[in-house]
Amino acid sequence: MEKIVYWILQTKWRKTGVILIVLAALGASVMMLPTKLVLAKMLPGKSANTFTIYIDLPTNSSIHQTAMVAECVGKHLKKEREVTDIETYLGQGAPLDYAGLVKGSDFKRMKYQAEVVVNLTDKHTREEPSYMMVHRIRPEIQQDCEAMVEGTKIKFIEMPSGPPTLATIVIELYGKDDKLLRHTAARIADILKKTDGLVDVDVMQDTIFTKYELVPDKEKILRSALSVDQVNNILYLAFKGMPIAVKNTRNQQDQIPIFVRLSEKSHRFRKNSKEALEEKLASLKLMNRMGMMVPLKEVVNITAVPSSPTIFRKNLKNMVTITAECDLVSQVYPLLDARDKMLKELTDEFNVTKEPGISTYMFDLHLKDKQTGQKMLLRWDGEMKVTLDTFRDLGGAFIAALVLMFLLMVVYYKSFALSGIVLAGSFLSIIGVITGHWVTDKIQLYFTDTNFFLTATSLIGFISLMGISARSSLLLIDFSRALIAKGFDKKRAIAVATATRAKPILLTAVAIILGSLLLATDPIFGGLGVALIFGSMAATLVSLFFIPVLMDNAGAMDWLREEALKKEKKESKR
C-alpha cells in the first residue's frame, strides 16, 4: 500500500488520473437518477396479510347494485388460494385500519359505497407478496365488475409503508365555476388514465343525475275526496316507510315503534325512468270518503329535477379532488409524465403556466380559461407531497451536517483546504450509495421483477455515513501531519500514513458491512442497509487513494514541512 500510494504521488499525471476517475465515477453515479437507472421513491411497497377493496358506484345507484358489484368482487377473490376470508361492508366503511384513518373510511354511510376486506395467509409462508397479488388481480376484477354498473370505480388499498395519505397521487383542482371544475376534472382524470404506471383513477365528486320529486296536487286531492295527509302517508309508507304503531315489552323501558313499508319486490322499479315511476304510482290506490279507489297517479305530479351534488371546499375555495394509485412504480415519474401531458393537452382550452420558483408546490399549474377568463389552480398532493417534504428535510439535514462538519474542521485544523478534504471524503460516499442501489435493483429484478428504489431510508444511511467517512480522512491527515512534523518528506509521510491506517479503516468498513447485511434484507429499511454497505466500500476506496492525492496538493501540508525544516535548523545551530 505504501509503494502504491507513493507511486501515485510521484507524478502529476498520475494524481490527475485519480482525480479524473473519482470525478467520472461521481458524475456517472449522479446521472443514474435523471436517466432512471436508479429510481427514487418515498418508501417501497411492503407485503402485508391484508388489503382492502373500495367500491364506489354512481351516486344514484341502489344498495342492490352495490351488493351485485361486491358479490362479483367476492367471486374473483374466492378463486385465490392465499385468501383466507373476505368481509364485505355494504353501505358503510370497514372497521378502521391504518390506511382508512386518512382515506375517510369511517365517514362512509351511503348506499352506493362498499368496502371488501381481504385477509391472506401469513406473508412469511407464501411466495407471492400482497402487492404482487394486487397487481395481478386488479385488472381482472376491474374489467369484469366495473362493467356491471356504468361509472363504477373499484380501488385496491394496500397498507402503506409510511405515513398514510388520501392516495399516492392526489390532485386538488380549485376554481369558482362548478361546471368548469367538473369538466376540467374529467379531462385531468382522462390524462391520468393514459399515463403508464397509474391505476385506480377516480374523481371524488357526486354524479349529477335526474331525480323525480313527487308533489301532491292539493286541488286534485280535494276534488277526489281525499286528504293531503292520506296522500303523504301512503307515499312515505310505499317508498320510505314509516312507524304506524308501537309495541310494549317487559324487556324494554320505552315503546318499540312498528315500522312498515312495501316489500323489497313491491317498491322496486322496473327501470330508472319517469314512466316506471308513473306505473308504480298507478298501482297504488287510495279509498276516498265515498268508497271509491283513486289511483295515486291522478293526484300526484311528477317533476324531473337535476340532483344537487355535494360541494367540497378547502381554505374557503371550491375544489374537486382527483386521485390515482401507482402500480409497482414510484409516484415521481408518472406524476412528471402526467404533468407534461397536461401542459400540452390543456392548452387548447386554457392558458397554462407553471408555479414560479422552487417550493413544496413547485409542480402546481395555473389554468386560465381562454373564453371566460376563469382561473383555476391545479395543486399536487398526496404521497408526492410527503415525498417532496421528506427529501427536502433530509436534504436540509445533509447540508446542515456538511456545514457544521466544515466549521468544526476549520476550528480544529485552522485550514480551509484540509477541512475541504475531510468534507470531500464524506460526500463522495454517494458514489457507492447510488451505484449500490443500481446493482441491487438489477439483482432484485432478476429474481422478483420488481424495482429496488432509492428511498428516504437510503438518504438516512448516506447522512449516517458522513461521520464514518470523515473519521477515515481525519486518521490519514492527523498521522501525516505528525510524520511531517517529525521531518518526513510530505509524499513519503502521506504514503506511510495511508499504509499504516489502511488496516483500521478496512476493519471499520468490514464491521459496517457485516452489521448492515441483515438490515439490507428488510423491505422498508433495505435502502438504509444498501447505502451503508456500498457507501462504506466507496468511502474506503476514496480514503485510501483519493484523499492522499488531495493531501499532497494541500498547501497546509507544505507549511508543516517548512516549519519542520526551520525547527531542524534551529536545533542544529544549538
C-alpha positions in Angstrom: 0.0 0.0 0.0 2.8 2.4 0.8 4.5 1.7 -2.5 1.3 2.1 -4.5 0.4 5.4 -2.8 3.9 6.8 -3.1 4.0 5.7 -6.8 0.7 7.7 -7.5 2.1 10.8 -5.7 5.3 10.8 -7.7 3.9 12.4 -10.9 1.3 15.0 -11.6 -0.4 13.0 -14.4 -1.0 10.0 -12.0 -2.6 12.2 -9.4 -4.7 13.9 -12.2 -5.7 10.4 -13.3 -7.0 9.5 -9.9 -8.9 12.8 -9.6 -10.5 12.3 -13.0 -11.5 8.7 -12.2 -13.2 9.8 -9.0 -15.0 12.7 -10.7 -16.1 10.5 -13.6 -17.5 8.0 -11.0 -19.3 10.8 -9.2 -20.8 12.1 -12.4 -21.8 8.7 -13.7 -23.4 7.8 -10.4 -25.4 11.0 -10.1 -26.6 10.7 -13.7 -28.2 7.4 -12.8 -31.0 9.4 -11.2 -32.2 11.6 -14.1 -31.6 8.7 -16.6 -33.8 6.4 -14.4 -31.2 3.8 -14.0 -31.8 4.2 -10.3 -35.4 5.1 -9.3 -36.4 7.2 -6.4 -39.4 6.7 -4.1 -40.6 7.7 -0.7 -40.8 4.1 0.6 -41.0 0.8 -1.2 -44.1 -1.4 -1.0 -44.3 -4.0 1.7 -46.1 -7.3 1.8 -49.0 -7.5 4.3 -51.5 -10.0 5.4 -54.5 -8.0 4.3 -55.7 -5.4 1.9 -59.0 -3.6 1.3 -61.1 -3.0 -1.9 -63.1 0.2 -2.1 -66.2 0.1 -4.3 -67.8 3.4 -5.3 -70.9 3.3 -7.7 -72.5 6.4 -9.2 -74.4 8.5 -6.6 -77.9 7.4 -7.8 -77.1 3.6 -7.5 -79.1 1.4 -5.2 -77.9 -0.9 -2.5 -78.8 -3.9 -4.6 -76.5 -2.7 -7.4 -73.7 -2.2 -4.8 -74.3 -5.7 -3.5 -74.2 -7.1 -7.0 -70.8 -5.5 -7.7 -69.4 -6.6 -4.3 -70.6 -10.1 -5.0 -68.7 -10.1 -8.3 -65.5 -9.0 -6.5 -66.0 -11.7 -4.0 -66.3 -14.4 -6.7 -62.9 -13.5 -8.1 -61.3 -13.4 -4.7 -62.6 -16.8 -3.8 -60.5 -18.3 -6.6 -57.3 -17.2 -4.9 -55.7 -19.9 -2.7 -53.9 -17.4 -0.4 -57.2 -15.7 0.5 -58.4 -17.0 3.9 -61.6 -15.0 4.3 -63.5 -12.0 2.9 -65.6 -9.4 4.8 -68.0 -7.2 2.8 -69.4 -4.0 4.3 -72.3 -2.6 2.2 -73.3 1.0 2.6 -70.6 1.6 5.1 -66.9 1.6 5.7 -64.9 -1.3 7.2 -63.5 -1.1 10.7 -60.8 1.5 10.7 -57.3 0.4 9.8 -54.0 2.3 9.3 -55.0 3.4 5.7 -58.6 4.0 6.4 -57.8 6.7 9.0 -56.9 9.2 6.3 -59.0 7.8 3.4 -62.2 8.6 5.2 -63.4 5.0 5.6 -65.3 5.9 8.8 -67.4 8.5 7.1 -68.9 6.2 4.5 -72.7 5.9 5.0 -74.2 5.9 1.5 -75.9 3.1 -0.3 -73.6 3.3 -3.3 -70.4 2.6 -1.2 -68.9 -0.6 0.0 -65.6 -2.0 1.3 -64.3 -5.5 1.0 -61.6 -6.5 3.5 -59.4 -9.4 2.2 -57.3 -11.4 4.6 -54.4 -13.5 3.4 -52.3 -16.3 4.7 -49.2 -15.3 6.7 -46.7 -13.4 4.5 -43.8 -15.5 5.8 -45.4 -18.7 4.4 -46.5 -17.6 0.9 -44.3 -16.9 -2.0 -46.3 -14.1 -3.6 -46.2 -10.7 -1.8 -49.5 -9.0 -1.3 -48.6 -6.1 -3.6 -47.8 -8.6 -6.4 -51.2 -10.3 -5.8 -53.0 -6.9 -6.1 -51.0 -6.1 -9.2 -52.1 -9.4 -10.8 -55.8 -9.4 -9.8 -56.6 -5.7 -10.2 -57.1 -5.6 -14.0 -59.2 -8.8 -14.0 -61.6 -7.6 -11.2 -61.9 -4.1 -12.6 -62.6 -5.3 -16.1 -65.4 -7.7 -15.1 -67.0 -6.0 -12.1 -66.9 -2.3 -13.1 -68.8 -3.1 -16.3 -71.8 -4.3 -14.3 -72.8 -0.7 -13.4 -71.6 2.1 -15.6 -69.5 4.6 -13.7 -68.4 2.1 -11.0 -64.9 2.6 -9.5 -63.1 -0.2 -7.8 -59.9 0.7 -5.9 -57.4 -1.6 -4.2 -56.0 -0.1 -1.0 -52.8 -1.6 0.5 -51.3 -1.0 3.8 -48.9 2.0 3.4 -45.2 1.6 4.3 -45.0 5.1 5.6 -47.5 7.8 6.6 -50.9 7.1 5.1 -52.3 9.6 2.6 -55.6 10.0 0.7 -53.9 8.4 -2.3 -50.5 8.1 -3.9 -51.3 10.8 -6.5 -53.7 13.5 -5.4 -54.7 16.5 -7.5 -56.7 19.3 -5.9 -58.4 21.5 -8.5 -59.5 24.8 -7.2 -61.9 27.2 -9.0 -65.2 29.2 -8.7 -67.2 27.8 -11.7 -68.6 24.4 -10.7 -69.3 23.3 -14.3 -65.8 24.3 -15.4 -64.4 22.4 -12.4 -66.3 19.3 -13.3 -65.3 19.4 -17.0 -61.7 20.1 -16.2 -61.5 17.3 -13.6 -62.8 14.8 -16.1 -60.1 15.9 -18.6 -57.4 15.5 -16.0 -58.7 12.1 -15.0 -58.5 11.0 -18.7 -54.9 12.1 -18.8 -54.1 10.2 -15.6 -55.7 7.1 -17.1 -53.5 7.3 -20.1 -50.3 7.6 -18.0 -48.3 4.5 -17.6 -48.0 3.2 -14.0 -51.2 4.9 -12.7 -54.2 2.9 -11.8 -57.5 3.3 -9.8 -58.0 6.8 -11.2 -61.1 8.4 -9.5 -62.8 11.8 -9.4 -64.1 12.4 -5.9 -67.4 14.2 -6.6 -71.1 13.2 -6.8 -72.6 12.1 -10.1 -75.2 14.5 -11.5 -78.4 12.6 -12.3 -82.1 13.3 -12.8 -84.3 12.7 -9.8 -88.1 12.9 -9.6 -90.0 14.8 -7.0 -93.5 13.7 -6.0 -95.6 16.8 -5.4 -99.2 16.2 -4.2 -101.7 18.3 -6.2 -104.0 19.8 -3.5 -106.7 20.8 -5.9 -107.0 17.3 -7.4 -106.8 15.8 -3.9 -109.8 17.8 -2.7 -111.8 17.0 -5.9 -111.1 13.3 -5.4 -112.5 13.4 -1.8 -109.1 12.6 -0.3 -107.0 14.4 2.2 -103.4 15.6 1.8 -102.3 13.6 4.9 -103.7 10.5 3.2 -101.5 11.0 0.1 -98.4 12.0 2.1 -98.7 9.0 4.4 -99.2 6.5 1.5 -96.2 7.9 -0.3 -94.0 7.6 2.8 -95.3 4.2 3.5 -94.8 2.9 0.0 -91.3 4.1 -0.7 -89.6 5.2 2.5 -91.6 3.5 5.2 -92.9 4.9 8.5 -93.9 3.9 12.0 -97.6 3.1 12.3 -97.9 1.9 15.9 -95.9 0.9 18.9 -95.3 -2.3 20.8 -94.8 -2.6 24.6 -92.5 -5.2 26.1 -91.3 -6.1 29.5 -87.6 -6.2 28.4 -87.6 -2.6 27.1 -88.4 0.5 29.1 -89.6 2.5 26.1 -92.2 1.6 23.5 -90.8 0.0 20.3 -92.1 1.5 17.0 -93.5 -0.8 14.4 -92.0 0.3 11.1 -93.9 -0.6 7.9 -93.2 -0.3 4.2 -93.7 -2.2 1.0 -91.7 -5.3 0.5 -88.4 -5.2 -1.4 -90.0 -6.6 -4.5 -93.0 -4.3 -4.4 -91.2 -1.0 -4.1 -88.6 -1.7 -6.8 -88.9 -0.1 -10.2 -88.7 -1.8 -13.5 -86.2 0.7 -14.7 -84.9 4.2 -13.8 -87.4 6.4 -15.7 -90.4 8.6 -15.3 -92.6 6.0 -17.0 -91.7 3.4 -14.4 -92.5 5.7 -11.6 -95.9 6.6 -13.1 -96.6 2.9 -13.5 -95.8 2.3 -9.8 -98.0 5.2 -8.7 -100.8 3.9 -10.8 -100.7 0.6 -9.0 -101.2 2.3 -5.6 -104.8 3.3 -4.9 -106.5 5.2 -2.0 -110.1 4.8 -0.9 -111.8 8.2 -0.7 -114.7 9.3 1.5 -117.3 7.9 -1.0 -115.7 4.4 -1.0 -114.1 4.8 -4.5 -110.5 3.7 -5.2 -108.4 6.6 -6.6 -105.0 5.8 -8.3 -102.2 7.8 -6.7 -101.0 8.8 -10.1 -104.1 11.0 -10.5 -103.4 13.3 -7.5 -99.5 13.5 -7.6 -97.4 15.5 -10.0 -94.0 14.1 -11.0 -91.3 16.7 -11.6 -87.9 15.9 -13.1 -85.1 17.9 -11.5 -81.3 17.6 -11.5 -79.6 16.3 -8.4 -77.7 18.6 -6.1 -74.1 17.4 -5.8 -72.1 17.9 -2.7 -69.9 21.0 -2.8 -66.4 20.4 -1.5 -64.4 23.3 -0.1 -60.9 23.8 1.3 -59.5 27.0 2.6 -62.8 28.7 1.6 -62.4 27.7 -2.1 -64.4 25.3 -4.1 -62.4 22.2 -5.1 -62.5 18.8 -6.8 -60.1 16.0 -5.9 -58.7 13.6 -8.4 -56.9 10.6 -7.1 -54.7 7.8 -8.5 -52.6 5.0 -7.3 -49.2 3.8 -8.6 -48.8 0.1 -9.6 -45.3 -1.1 -8.6 -43.7 2.2 -9.7 -42.5 5.3 -8.0 -45.0 8.1 -7.9 -42.4 10.6 -9.1 -42.1 9.5 -12.7 -45.9 9.1 -13.6 -46.5 12.5 -11.9 -43.9 14.1 -14.2 -45.2 12.3 -17.3 -48.9 13.3 -16.5 -47.8 16.9 -15.8 -46.1 17.1 -19.1 -49.2 15.8 -20.9 -51.3 18.4 -19.1 -49.1 21.2 -20.2 -49.6 20.0 -23.8 -53.2 18.8 -23.9 -54.9 21.5 -21.7 -53.5 24.4 -23.9 -56.5 24.0 -26.3 -58.8 25.5 -23.6 -56.6 27.1 -21.1 -53.5 29.3 -20.7 -51.3 27.0 -18.6 -48.5 28.5 -16.5 -46.2 26.8 -14.0 -45.7 27.8 -10.4 -42.7 30.2 -10.2 -39.7 29.4 -8.0 -38.7 26.3 -6.1 -41.0 25.3 -3.2 -43.2 22.5 -1.9 -45.8 23.4 -4.6 -43.3 23.8 -7.5 -45.2 21.3 -9.6 -48.5 23.2 -9.4 -50.1 24.6 -12.6 -52.3 27.7 -13.0 -55.1 27.4 -15.6 -56.9 30.3 -17.2 -59.9 29.7 -19.4 -59.4 31.3 -22.8 -63.1 32.1 -23.3 -64.3 33.2 -19.9 -61.1 34.2 -18.2 -61.9 31.9 -15.2 -58.8 31.0 -13.2 -58.1 27.6 -11.6 -55.3 26.1 -9.6 -54.0 22.6 -10.1 -52.2 21.5 -6.9 -50.4 18.2 -6.4 -50.8 16.5 -3.0 -50.8 13.0 -1.5 -47.7 10.8 -1.2 -45.9 13.0 -3.7 -46.1 16.0 -1.4 -44.9 13.8 1.6 -42.0 12.7 -0.6 -41.0 16.2 -1.5 -41.3 17.3 2.1 -39.2 14.4 3.3 -36.5 14.7 0.7 -36.4 18.5 1.3 -36.0 18.0 5.1 -33.3 15.2 4.6 -31.5 17.4 2.1 -31.6 20.3 4.6 -30.2 18.0 7.3 -27.5 16.8 4.9 -26.4 20.4 4.1 -26.5 21.4 7.8 -24.3 18.4 8.6 -21.8 19.3 5.9 -21.6 23.0 7.1 -21.2 22.0 10.8 -18.5 19.5 9.9 -16.7 22.0 7.8 -16.8 24.7 10.5 -15.6 22.2 13.1 -12.7 21.1 10.9 -11.7 24.7 10.3 -11.6 25.4 14.0 -9.5 22.2 14.6 -7.0 22.5 11.6 -7.2 26.3 11.1 -7.1 25.4 7.4 -9.9 25.6 4.8 -8.0 23.3 2.5 -7.8 20.4 5.0 -11.4 20.9 6.1 -12.4 20.7 2.4 -10.5 17.4 2.1 -12.4 15.9 5.0 -15.7 17.2 3.5 -14.9 15.7 0.1 -14.2 12.3 1.6 -17.6 12.4 3.4 -19.6 13.5 0.3 -18.0 11.1 -2.1 -19.6 8.1 -0.4 -22.6 9.0 -2.5 -20.9 7.1 -5.4 -21.2 3.9 -3.6 -24.8 4.7 -2.3 -26.2 5.2 -5.8 -24.1 2.5 -7.5 -25.1 0.1 -4.8 -28.8 0.8 -5.5 -28.3 0.2 -9.2 -26.6 -3.2 -8.5 -29.3 -4.3 -6.0 -32.0 -3.2 -8.4 -30.6 -5.4 -11.2 -30.3 -8.4 -8.8 -33.9 -7.9 -7.5 -35.3 -7.5 -11.0 -33.7 -10.8 -12.0 -35.4 -12.7 -9.1 -38.7 -10.8 -8.4 -39.4 -8.5 -11.4 -39.8 -5.5 -9.0 -37.5 -2.5 -8.7 -35.3 -1.6 -5.8 -35.8 2.1 -5.1 -33.6 4.8 -3.7 -35.8 5.8 -0.7 -35.8 8.1 2.3 -34.1 5.5 4.4 -31.3 5.4 1.8 -30.7 9.1 2.4 -30.7 8.5 6.1 -27.9 5.9 5.5 -26.0 8.4 3.4 -26.1 11.0 6.1 -25.0 8.5 8.7 -22.0 7.6 6.5 -20.7 11.1 6.6 -19.3 10.8 10.1 -17.7 7.4 9.4 -16.1 8.7 6.2 -14.8 11.8 7.9 -13.2 9.6 10.6 -11.1 7.8 7.9 -9.9 11.1 6.4 -9.1 12.5 9.9 -6.9 9.4 10.6 -4.8 10.0 7.5 -4.5 13.7 7.9 -3.5 13.7 11.5 -1.0 10.9 11.1 0.5 12.5 8.0 0.9 15.8 9.9 2.6 14.1 12.8 5.1 12.4 10.4 5.8 15.7 8.5 6.3 17.5 11.8 9.0 14.9 12.7 10.8 15.6 9.4 9.4 13.1 6.9 9.1 14.2 3.3 5.5 15.1 2.5 4.9 12.4 -0.1 6.6 9.7 2.0 4.6 10.8 5.1 1.3 10.5 3.2 2.2 7.1 1.8 3.3 5.8 5.2 0.2 7.2 7.0 -2.1 5.6 4.4 -0.4 2.2 4.7 -0.4 2.3 8.5 -4.0 3.4 8.8 -5.3 1.2 6.0 -6.0 -1.7 8.4 -8.2 0.1 10.9 -10.0 1.8 8.0 -10.7 -1.5 6.3 -11.7 -3.2 9.6 -14.2 -0.4 10.3 -15.7 -0.8 6.8 -16.0 -4.6 7.2 -17.7 -4.2 10.5 -20.3 -1.8 9.0 -20.8 -4.1 6.0 -21.4 -7.2 8.2 -23.6 -5.3 10.5 -25.8 -4.0 7.7 -26.3 -7.3 5.8 -29.3 -8.2 7.8 -30.7 -4.7 7.5 -30.4 -4.8 3.7 -33.0 -7.7 3.5 -35.7 -5.6 5.3 -38.5 -4.5 2.8 -38.6 -0.9 4.3 -35.1 -0.3 5.7 -33.3 -2.2 2.9 -32.2 1.1 1.3 -30.5 2.1 4.6 -28.6 -1.2 4.6 -27.6 -1.0 1.0 -26.5 2.6 1.5 -24.3 1.7 4.4 -22.8 -1.4 2.7 -21.9 0.2 -0.7 -21.3 3.6 0.7 -18.7 2.2 3.1 -16.9 0.5 0.2 -16.8 3.7 -1.8 -15.7 5.7 1.3 -12.9 3.3 1.9 -11.5 3.5 -1.6 -11.8 7.3 -1.6 -9.9 7.5 1.7 -7.1 5.2 0.6 -6.4 6.6 -2.8 -8.2 10.0 -3.4 -7.7 11.7 -0.1 -3.8 11.2 -0.3 -3.8 12.9 -3.6 -5.8 15.9 -2.2 -3.5 16.0 0.8 -0.4 16.1 -1.4 -1.9 19.2 -3.2 -2.8 21.0 0.0 -0.7 24.0 0.9 -1.2 23.4 4.6 0.9 20.3 4.4 3.8 22.2 2.8 3.6 24.7 5.6 4.1 21.9 8.1 7.1 20.7 6.2 8.6 24.2 6.3 8.0 24.5 10.0 9.7 21.2 10.5 12.8 22.3 8.5 13.0 25.5 10.5 12.9 23.5 13.7 15.7 21.2 12.5 17.9 24.2 11.6 17.4 25.8 15.0 18.3 22.6 16.7 21.4 22.1 14.5 22.7 25.7 15.3 22.3 24.9 19.0 
